[in-house]
Amino acid sequence: MPIRRFGGHRSLVSHSQPPKLSYGYTKMNVSRSGYRVFSANSTTACTELAKKITERLGVELGKSVVYQESNTETRVDVKESVRGQDIFIIQTIPRDVNTAIMELLVMAYALKTSCAKNIIGVIPYFPYSKQCKMRKRGSIVCKLLTSMLAKAGLTHIITMDLHQKEIQGFFSFPVDNLRASPFLIQYIQEEIPDYRNAIIVAKSPSAAKRAQSYAERLRLGLAVMHGEAHQSESDMADGRHSPPLSRTTTGHTGLELPLMMAKEKPPITVVGDVGGRIAIIVDDIIDDVEDFVAAADILKERGAYKIYIMATHGLLSAEAPRLIEESAIDEVVVTNTVPHEVQKLQCPKIKTVDVSMILAEAIRRIHNGESMAYLFRNIAVDD
């Protein structure tokens, strides 16, 4: 051991490292935590998709109970620990939309207060997506819903075919907007005989881009329908009579604004030849089917000998099954993003395409931190 002199005094110096003080800390485990998959609804119809997803993932559905109390309040009981884990909440939207939203919010908040690491909502059909624009003195309800989900504790959303892709801008956290078009195109190729003689039809000019994407990938022709059969109450709500035609002057009398002309759509016309062809109408949502039935009648008059409707979300509200059964529509093909088993019993023309495969793969990739680009390969922007 060397000796150093300091002002005539000798001191011993050791080259060994001094002992470090310990404060009781232990090295944390940096390995990736586990994950759980829960269903935000306990009814059989709504848990069907969740069970298919968990079967593909090879995991069990999380233990929880979601129910309505006697005063219709929503109550959620999570039966297992979720601390430090990635939690995926699968919520399919039945007819009672508002109850389904409350179930999702209450479960997300329950998991947040139980110290879950990440809470990812798997919402194949995002509710209130049609209310994403300001109409008259209304409100953008879709924006309100996204704020509520963020406040409840959600950190990520997996959804499918948003009604408007711009809705993704309403969220303050990541959104993966998956596409159902590969599954629907596969159905066309495998289940529609002589599909090479088909033509893709857009029910309205707003659906033309989506229809064009299908037509280009299937190497088929394109037809676009324009106009309306009649003016319904829902059409009146699109702002065509706002402001009113009569000019009222208030305040500054010298202000003269140009007179706003009301919109007026012509009768339904078809741009494109559908004679002797199979007409395939593509859209993202099929709810009230009056417009689809009217479009099918026009296509029949123009010579189409078979009519198919392909849509991602089959809401099929009110009298939709009966109207489809009595119409010129040969088949309605939708995915299982929304429960519709009752409607299928009422109308055998309704067929279902399973999309649990892509939802399960999205869950696996998000948990493992893998890229989602593979799920969007060969997907057009307009799908």
Salt bridges, closest charged atoms under 4 A:
GLU48 OE2 - LYS52 NZ 3.80
GLU60 OE1 - LYS63 NZ 3.98
GLU69 OE2 - ARG75 NH1 3.65
ASP77 OD1 - ARG75 NE 3.86
GLU80 OE1 - ARG36 NE 2.82
ASP86 OD2 - HIS367 ND1 2.97
ASP176 OD2 - HIS156 NE2 2.73
GLU228 OE2 - ARG240 NH1 3.43
ASP238 OD2 - ARG240 NH2 3.08
ASP238 OD2 - LYS263 NZ 3.76
GLU256 OE1 - ARG247 NH1 3.37
ASP284 OD2 - HIS163 ND1 2.74
GLU319 OE1 - ARG322 NE 3.07
GLU326 OE1 - ARG322 NH1 3.24
ASP354 OD2 - ARG56 NH2 3.56
GLU361 OE2 - ARG364 NH2 2.75
GLU361 OE2 - ARG365 NE 2.81
GLU370 OE2 - ARG364 NH1 3.06
GLU370 OE1 - ARG365 NH1 3.74
ASP383 OD2 - ARG217 NH2 2.28
